[in-house]
């Protein structure tokens, strides 16, 4: 994590099409150094609660997250959560880690963390942002979604070249390769 520079904030504004709000740090940069995930304050400057601690900004990654969502990856992951106790426990641990990290900055008095954690998968944008910010091994479903993005042409550009490959899953059957 690095403090955002004025240049970073200008790039993020261009990525988002608006001025960024509440940026605390650049949580992940693409292999070429471009900001792609920001760590955001739990409350925006106007006081609005903003529970999404890690926010995806890179247009390539946001488009890929949307593509995966449209391909049914969230549904498949949610089904696996219900059937796989080990996966569900790891996903819950990711949720608890996310919540604890956000609460260290400021508690919002809620256990909502985003992305559907811990019971379902609702937003791959949040899961990808969390996985990229923290690195492999923290959010299992975020890791999988990042690996799918890497396999879909983003390895070495928006995704680190050494990001672990995804395990075989029915996500491949949905076209999320």
N, C-alpha and C positions, 0 to 999 in steps of 0.2 A: 504494500500500500504506500502510495505517495501522496503528498499534498498536491491539490490541483493547481497548476499554473494558469495564468491568464490565457495562454495559448490552448491549454487543455480545455478550459471552459468555453473558448471560442469554437473549438472542434466539436465539443459536446452539443453546443447550441446549434451548430450546423447539422449534426446527426439527428437531433430531436426536432428541429424546426421551431425551436423556442428557447428562451433562456433557461438554463438549468437552475433548479431550486434546491437548496439545502445540501449541496455537495460537500461532504466532509473529506473525501479522499478518492483517488483513482484506485479502485480495487483490483482491476485487471487491465492490462494493455495487450493488444495483439502482438504477434511476433515482431512487427515492424514499429512498435512503440505507440500506436494510436490508442487513446482511451476507449475502452469497450464496456466496462462495468464501473459504475460509481457506487460508493458507499454514501448513503443519504441519511441525513438527520431524521430521527423519529418524528420530529415536528418541523414542518416547513417554516420559513421565516415569518409567514403570516399567522403561525400558530396552528395550522391545520395538521392533524395527526397524519403521519405517513408511515405506515408499518413496514413498507418494503425497504429493508435495509440495503439490499443490493439490487441495483437497477441496471438493466441491460440497455446500452445506448448504440452500439455498433449496428448499422442498418443490415449488414450481411447476417449477423447473428439474430436480429429480431425477425428478419424474413425467414430464416431457417426455423426458428422456434414456431412461427406461424404455420409454416409448411408441415412441420411434424404434428402440430395440433390438428390441422386439417386432415392429415393422413391417419388419424386415430391412435396415435402413440399414447395420448393421455388415458384413453379408455383402456388400452392394453395394460398400461402400468398400474392403473387403479385396480383392475381385475387381479393382477399379480399381487398387489398389496394385500388384498383380501384372502389370498390363498397361501401366501408365503410369510410365515411368522418371522423368519430371520430378516427378510427384506423389510417387513413392517417395523421391526425393532430398529433397524439401521436408519430408516426414514424418520422414525420418531426421534432418534438421537440427533439427526440433522436438524429437525424442528427445534428441539430443546437447545441445541447449540446456537442456532440462529436467534432464538428468543433471548437467551442469556446475553449474547453479544449486543443485541439491540438495547436490552434493559440496562446494560452497563452505561450506555450513553444517556438514555432517558426511558423510563418505563411509561408505556402508554396505558397501563392498567388492563391490558388484554393479552390473551395468549395466541392471538392471530399472528401468523408470520408470513403468510402469502404462499402462493403456489398450490394451495390445497393441503399443505402439510398440517397435521401428520396423517390424516385418514384417507386422503385421496389426492389425485393429481389434477389440478385445476388450471395451472398456468406454467407452461414450459419456459417462458421468458424468465420468470423468477428462479426456477430451478437451474437453468443454464447460468444465470448471473451468479447464483450462490456457488455452484460448482467451480466456475472459473475463478471467482474471488478467493475461494478457500483451497482450491487444488483438488486433485483426485483423492477419494477416500473419505470425504466428509458427507456428501449427499449422494447416495447410490443412484437415485433416479436422475438427478442432475448430471451425474457422471455419464450415465447412459445416453442422455440426450446430447451432451457435448460430443461423445464418441460418435453418435449418429451424424451430428453436424460435420465432424471431421471426415467421416466416410462419404459425406455428400459434397465433398470438394472444398471444405474450409480448412483442412489440415495444412498447417504451415503458413496460412494467411491470417484467418481470424482465430484459429485454434492452434495451440502449440503443436509442433511437429511430433513431439513425443507423448501426446495425450494417449492414454491406454485405449486400445480397441474395445468396442462393446462386445459383450458376450452374445452368442447366438440367441435370438428371441423372436417371438412372433411379430415384433416391431418391424422386422425386415419384410414380413408379409404385407405390411401396410404401406410399403413404399418408402419408409423412412430410412433409407440406406445412406 
